[in-house]
Amino acid sequence: MVRLKNKNITIVVFLFIYCSISAQSEPIIKGESTFYLTNSDRQDYAIYQYVNSEFGMRPFQIIVINYDSFEKVKILIPKIFSQEPKQNGTDYYVIGLHHFDKKQIKDLDLKIINSYLEQINNYRKFNNLSPANNKDFLDKNCINYLNSDKELCAIMICE
């Protein structure tokens, strides 16, 4: 048995072991999903979710973009994460809407966006994550309306 003469060293060793064990017990969650849908008003749209999380809080960003730029954003998000893993969020929810213009958001677009926000909130509640139910907070901090994929670096850390 090794005896340490200094109590401070014992505490530091204990904290190191504790942090190592607790860090290993945190789940690492990585994945993505894509769905191409049509709502009741016969409006086609697409949704995409990307998760790259090594801790439990899982902050998120929501991106609303034109359907034509949707595929580019879907490809760029994992690519940006691979280049710069420290991002402002770990969960990215993207919705691509036909003929979307962030300067003139149509009622039908708002209806689809609100429905998607409800789905996100249900998903987050089911997985014991912070809910996405405060619309004012979401509008100010989490929802990003983009006109093109070139605007993605405004919300993600890009090199």
HELIX and SHEET records of a PDB file:
HELIX    1   1 LYS A    7  SER A   25  1                                  19    
HELIX    2   2 TYR A   67  GLN A   83  1                                  17    
HELIX    3   3 ASP A  107  PHE A  126  1                                  20    
HELIX    4   4 LYS A  135  ASN A  141  1                                   7    
HELIX    5   5 ASP A  149  ALA A  154  5                                   6    
SHEET    1   A 5 ILE A  29  THR A  38  0                                        
SHEET    2   A 5 ASP A  44  SER A  53 -1                                        
SHEET    3   A 5 ASP A  91  LEU A  97 -1                                        
SHEET    4   A 5 PHE A  60  ASN A  66  1                                        
SHEET    5   A 5 ILE A 143  TYR A 145  1                                        
END                                                                             
